[in-house]
Structures are given as structure tokens and as C-alpha cells.
Amino acid sequence: MKYWNKRSTVALTAALMGSTAAYADITAEEVWQGWTSYYADLGQTISVGSKTMQADTLVISDAVLAAVVPDGTFNLTIAEIRLRELGDGRVEVTMSEEIPFRMISKPATGEDVDLGMKITHSGLSTIVSGDTVDSTYDFSAARMAFFIDGMTVDDAEVPLKLDMILGGTNGTYRMVKDDARRVTSDLRADTLDFSMSAQDPEGKGNFVMSGDLTGLAGTSVATIPSGLDMSDMNAMLQAGMDASGTFGFSGGGYTMDFADGNETVSVVSNGEGGALNFALSKAGLEYGVSGGANQVSIKASAFPVPIDVSLASSAFKLAMPVSKGDADQPFAALLKLVDLKVSDGLWNMIDPGMQLPRDAATLIVDVTGAAKLFLDIMDPTNAQKLDSQPPGELKSLDINEVKLSAAGAELTGTGAMTFKNEGPVPQPVGAIDLQLIGGNGLIDKLVGMGFVPEDQAMGARMMMGLFAVVTGEDTLTSKIEFKEDGAILANGQRIQ
């Protein structure tokens, strides 16, 4: 029995290894058919001038990828694609170093646009492994570039140029196909150099911009249902479409110059990096950006002094539901500008006597909550319904943080509320806690500078006295309560 087990284990292991290797083989023809199938699922077509097998290489000539896009068309042409079977179950893909493509937009109303572009590369190589169901593309290129190669609007040439050049690019693209198509990707690039220039067709203005980013990296994951019209986003989402991704860079900057006659503007910006993330599915839409320390310098002929602005960090986030449902669905919003500073030259124009503290300013608004949607907001057939009914109702709101600090004063707040939706206007039930430090001192300084009249300052102080209580030196706090019966209290005193 021990002998049988040993022999069986060896045989089974060999069989599994052999079957796995055979299963993982992919041919040049299968790679090509996988492409045509993928683009067909996206509602696009591929046509070729010729397709021939030359020894171990499938050679495709004059391949054209075409698609109908909203109000127009798109086509991309590759003079030659070579798919070489490496003999180990993998396929190497190379192609022409210049790939032109064109977009034509002819909307029912508005301007007709004809945009010519091209992609170029140096040393782009892709190795395809796996099989027809689960294939992986590993690619690298010393250089990849994108150019706008000409543009007309209503048949009139527009002097516009855009160049984007990626250096040291590599990444992986994996595609799994069963009842749906699942695609994952990651991309890395050492550098991105970009430049843009434009002119007023009448010759009155010129715009030039150039810059670079370093340490680029991005990932994405997508599930694409089969057999549906890609232009019907709501149907795709309800069928299970799910897409998410992140993109970041470690640093970069740009310069921008604009001239219109005698008027000029020059901008120089440098930053420590940033990130972007997105997600879209039946569960909702999410978009966010964040950035590290950043400095911007602006010189304008119409302004008497240079303007220097810096931020320690910044962030923006928006998350919202997109599908109707009986259950409450979460939403979120965030705006953050931390340690905003401006140059003394600008401060001196506003406050030449230096009466205001020149501390860095910060603004933070961070809220979350829940809402119920009555309709699918990604469905264009629901657009007319919005004229006669709201898309949903607000169920709860949490104020996680509100902060505004500037010129020696600081306002902070938190709170939580639910909403009763029986009436024409949602009725909040809950409380908000607020604190203001340095408010009276700021009012005194603004009066002394002549920015605020004394009678208006007195009115502001009376309002603060009505809604707030003194809890320390130039410190006011307020608790605003919203009761079930509709009453509103400020520090226990009814104000409505």
C-alpha cells in the first residue's frame, strides 16, 4: 500500500504539472482572437488588411480599431502587429512605433470637431501568458508618447499642441473571461513630461504650459458584464459592472505662461506628490484626490506684486449612491485645505499695518450620512422626472469635522442628525456643537482696519451672544439642538 501511494503521488503530481502546463499554453491566433472578442464586447470592431502566419509569427497588417462614440466616431490604425510564439506557451507582441488615431465629433447642436492624434513608442514589448480564459500581459517600454497631431473646429484649423511622454514604463494587464470579463491592471512609469501650447485663432492670445511628474503608479480592477450595450451605463451597473482604481505620483511641477496683448500671466508650481482614486458600481460612485505640500507662484501684469501661495496638504472626496433602493445608502463629502499661506506682498496690500495675525489658514469640512434614492440616477430616461420630484430623501447627516482657522480665529464643530421626511422640507432631529476662539479679537481688528463698521460689529456680537455662551477668554461655545416637535434650541434656550 505504501508503494502504491508513493507511485500514485508521483504520477498524480506529474499529471497535474503536465496538464497545467498544457492548459497554460496560448497561441498567437488565440491572443488575436482574444483581442477581437474583447473589443467586440466593448462595442468596437477590428478590421485588418492581411493576416498571415510566417513561421512562428502571426503578422497583422493595417489593423483598424473603430468605434462609434457619443455624437461621433473614433478609429485607430496600426500598420503592423507581430505576435511571435516563443515556444514555451507564451507569445511576444510587438507593433509599429507610430500609431495614428482620430476622433470626429458631430453633435446635433454645437461645433463639429476633428481631432488627430498619435501614439509613439520606443522598445515596447508585451509578453502574453496563460490561456484563452485567463491571460496576462506583461509589458515594458523605454518610452511611450501621446501627441495631438492636428485639430479643426467647424473646418477651421485650431493651433493646439499637446505632448505627453512617459519614460521607463512597465506594468501588467490580466484578463479573465467567463460569464463576465474581469480585468486588472497596474502601470508604473519613472517620469511623465508634458507640454501644451495654444493660440487664439485671431492671433490675440498665446498659452504655453510644460511640466513633469515622477514616480507614477496606478492600479485598476473592472468587471464588465457580457452581452450588454456599453453606452447604457445604468444597465451595465445593474448587471454587475464594477470599476475602481488608484493613481499616484511622488512629485512634480509645471510652468504656465499666458499673454493677451500687453496682459501677461506667469505661473510656477511644484509639489510633493498626490493621488487619485475612483470607484463606480451599483453600490455607488466615489471620487477622491489628495495632495502633499505644494507651492504656487503667480506673476501678472495686472497685479502690482507677485503672489506666492503654499499648502501643507489638500484633499477632496465625494461618494454617493447611484441606484434606487428601499434601504438607506451611504454618502460622504470631504474638503480639506491645510496650512494655506500667502506671501507678505499680498498681506501688505490687505493689512499694511500688520494688525492681523498672518497664521496659516485651514479649512476642513468632513461629512457622512445616508440617503434613500427613488430612481437610478445614471439612467438618462429619469432626467425628466427630476423636474417634478426629488431623486431621493436625506435620512441622516454626521458632521465629523468642521474647521475654519484664519487671521487668529478658529471655528470648529461636530454634530449628528436624522431627518423626518413627512413634510415638504426635511426636518432635522439632533444636535450640532460649535466652538469659536478669537472671534471678538478678529472683529476688533477688522473694525480698527476700517473693514467693518462699528454698528455692524455690534450686531455681530449681539448675534454671537444670542447663540453662544462664554466658556473662556475670547472663547464661545454653542449647542444647537433640533427637537422631534420641530423646536430649535440654542444652549437650552428655544429660538424657534
Protein Blocks (a to p, Z undefined) as FASTA:
>chain_A
ZZmmmmmmmmmmmmmmmmmmmmmpccfklmmmmmmmmmmmnopacddfbdcdehjaccde
hiacddddehiacddddfbacdddehnopacddddfbdcdddddddfbdcdddddddddd
ehiacddehdfklccdddddfbdcdddebdceehiacddddddddehiadddddddffbc
cdddddddfbdcdddddddfklpaccddddddehiacdddddddehiafklmmlmmmnop
acddddddfbdcddddddehjbccddddddebdcddddddfkbccddddddddddddddf
kbcbdcddddfbdcddddddfbdcfbdcddddddddehiacdfklmmmmmmnomaccbdc
ddddddddddddfbdfklmklmmmmmmocfbdcfbdcdfbacddeehiacdddddddddf
kbmbdcdedddddddehklmmmmmmmmnopacfklmmmmmmmmmmmpccfbehiacdddd
ddfkopaceehiafZZ
